[in-house]
């Protein structure tokens, strides 16, 4: 009986240690499958604070997407600074827009265009489609979302000359994107397991971790998101603005 109790206690303690290692990013389940992809990158916002882009770019990275805008009026306070510095490095750099469910898609596209230059050689803008605030518990209907998303996609493609990438959680993908928008590259968030899209589609970018730490930034958010691209760096560069 005593041996069984000690075994149980040791098992519980081991699980607690493992949970703590995962929670702090020391151990992360997706690092092994993600290591099969050679092209890696980050996505950042003002939460990473001031970024030393030369230091960050030296961390075996190939690309970075920087938060630029949200909805029809908000601009990330560090976007302009990060954009200017990041585009001076060897990274392939792009901007992302956090899509709001509360403003027209055409207005959001116009706001993005006013803040992000259509610079040849930069990565396509990204539409970040995920739940937030009250929409976690009460997601908007697919028709409501597509009524915003369709003009947002059209406005971006018209202004930048390339289709946007669409970033989504697996839940948002299944609800709003599965079986639709075949011309848009998909950036899927799946931080607990290797992603497999429900409609059999191939993903283009995979956000595999939201609990990594790299030298080069000092913000209120201690962690940074890591991603991989399903192809070569040359293939990623082929997606850039003409």
N, C-alpha and C positions, 0 to 999 in steps of 0.2 A: 504493500500500500504506500509506504513512504517513498519507494522508488518511483511509483506511478505519479505521486504528487510532485516530486522533484522534476520528473520529465515534463509534466504538464506546465509547471511554472517556468521551466526553461524554454518551452515552446512559446508560451505567452510572451516572455521577455524577448525572445528572438523576433517575434512578429512585431513587437513594439519598436524594437531597434530598427527593423527593416522599414516600418512605416515612417519613422523619423528620418531615415536616410532618404526615402523617396520624397517626403514633404520638403526637405531642404535641398533637393536636387542632386545630392551626392550620388544616389543611385537612381537611374531613370530607365524604365523598361524599354523604351524605344531606341536607345542609343545603338544597340547592336544591329537591328535591321536597318536603321538609318545610315549606318556606316558603309552600307553597300553602295551608297550614292556619293559620287565624287564632288558634286557641285553644291556648296553649302552657303547659307546666308542667314541674315537676321531681319527682323522687323522691329522698329523702335518708335517711340513717341516721346513726348515731354517727360513721361514718367522715368525714363532713363537719365534725365537731367542733361548736364553738359557732357557731350561726347567728344573724346579725342579720336577723330576718325582715322588718323594715321595708325594709332595703336590698335583700334578695333579692326581695321582692315588687314592688319598683319596676323590675325588669328585664324589663318587658313580659311578665309571667307572669300566668296566670289560675288555676292550680291547683297543688297540691302534695300528694303522698302521702308519709307519714312512716312509716318502719319502726317498728312497735310491738312485735311478738312473733315468736317463732320456736319451733316445736315446742310442747310441752305445758308448758314452764316458763320459757323464757328471755324476758326483756324487754329491749328496747334501752335502754341506760342513759341516752340523751338523749331518749327519747320524750316523757315527761311535760313536760319543759322546752320542747321544740319544739312540741308540741301546743298548750300554753297560749299561746305567743307567736304561732304561725302563725294560730290562730283569731282573733286580735285584728286581723289584717290584712284586706285585701279579697280575699285568695285564697280559692278553694274548697279546702277541706282535707279529707283523708281519711287513714286509717291502712292499713298493709299488714302482712300476716302471712306469714312465710316458712314454707312447709309442710315438715314433716319427714316422711321416709319411715319413721321409727322410733318413732312414737307414735300412738295412736288418734286418728282425726279428731274424735271427740266431745270428747276431752280438750283438743285444740288449740283447738277452738271455745270451750270454756269458759275457757281461758286468755286468749284474745283478748277475750272479753266482760268478763273481770275487769279488764282494763287499759285498754280503749278505751271511753269513754262513748258511749252511743247518743244523740248530740246532734243534734237536728233541724237541717237545713241543712248538715250535713257530708256529704262524699262517701261512697259505699258502701265498706266494707272490701274490701281486695284480698287474694286468695290468690296468693302468689308461688310458682308451680310451675316449678321448674327443677332441673337436676342439680347435685349438690355432692359434694365429696370422692370416695369410691370409686365413686359412682353415675355419674360421667362415663363410666367404662369398663365399668361393669356396671349399667345402668339396671334398676330393679325392673320386674316384669311389669305390664302394664296392669291386670290384675285386682287386683293388690296395691295399686296406687296408687288405683284407684277405690274400693276398700274403705276407704281413709282419706279420700279427697276427698269422697265422697258425704255422710257424716255431718258433715264439716267445713262443706260448703255448707249443709246443712240447719240446722245449729246457728247459723250466722251469719244466715241468712235469718229464722229464728225469733226471734233476739234483737234484730236491728236493723230488721226489717220490710222489708228490701229484699234482692234477690239480690246476692251479692258479685260484684265484677269478678274475673276470673281473668287473672293475668299469666303469660306463658309464653314461653320461647324457642321458636323454630320447631321445633327437634327435639322438645321436650317436647310442644308442641301436636300434632304429627303422631302421636306415640306414644300420648298419653293423652286428647286433647280432640277431635280431628278427628271430625266426624260426631256428636258428643255434646254435652250440656249447652247446648241451643239458647237457653235463657233467660238465660245468663250473658254479660254483655258481655266481650269479649276485649281484653286489652291485650297486644300482641305486641311482642317484642323483635326488632328487625332493624336492626342498626347498619351493615350493609355495603350494603344495597340496599333499595328500596321493597318492603314486604311484600305477598305475595299468599298467603292461607291456602290450604292444600292441598285443602280441601273446598269452596272457593268462598265461604266465609262472609266477611262484612264485619268488619273489625276496628273497635273503638271507640276505642282509644288505641294509639298507636304510639310506642315508645321508639326514637328514631332515632339517638341519640348517647349514648355513655358517655365522651366525651372533651371535654366543654365546660368552660369556666371562667367563673364569674360572680362579681361582687363580693358579699360578704355572708356568707362562711363561711371557716373557718380550721381544717381538720382534717388528719389524716394522709393523707386522700385528696385530691389536688389537683383532681380532676375532679368533675364533677357530671353526672348523667343528664338529658337533655332529651327531652321527649315532646310530641306533638300529639294533639288530640282531633278526631275526624272529625265535626265539627258546630260549632254556635255555642255561645257561653258559656251562653246561655239553655237550650240543649238539655242541656248538661252539668249545669247547676243542677237540671234536672228529674229527674236521677238521685239527688239527695241524699235523706237520711233525712227522713221526714215528721215 
